[in-house]
Amino acid sequence: MIPKENDESVNNEVETEAAEVEGVESQAKTLEEERARAESYLANWQRAQADLINYKRRSEQEKEEITKFANSSLMLSLLPILDDLERALAAIPPELAELSWVDGIKLIERKLRSNLEAQGLAEIKAVGEAFDPTLHEAVMQGEGDEGMVISELEKGYKFHDRVIRPTMVVVGSGKKRER
């Protein structure tokens, strides 16, 4: 027969080992929970970092757009002056066309036009082109090829590839002119 003292020591050892196993299992479970929490924090941090990068890129693009098109209202207000200069030069009688002041006015018109073009202004070509509602504003129909711009009533302009004033045009109705 085994003495009782041995039984108690064995029981104590078994209980101690059981407590250690429970402690290890508890620590393993806690470690797994902490690992899951750390992975969650890492994923959230990575998402937040990506959101910040996207925000910076978007705000930079918006700033570039604002800077690029900040002068569009100024350009739009200068277009009537350019139109008036063109009309004035077109209305000069041939006998006055050779005078030096007329040459000065032509030079001013060319200088204004070149400065505006250097800033990003571009004239929209219309006559002979197919009617495009994003570029042209049809104000009349006339005899000519259907859907084609047959004349221009007011020039249109783009500023950095954005239409700031559409070209006012006469569009062909499909009826041919009789000659």
PyMOL commands that set and color helices and strands:
alter all, ss='L'
color gray80, all
select helices_A, chain A and resi 4-69+72-90+94-96+100-118
alter helices_A, ss='H'
color red, helices_A
select strands_A, chain A and resi 121-123+136-142+149-154+157-159+162-165+167-172
alter strands_A, ss='S'
color yellow, strands_A
deselect
rebuild
show_as cartoon
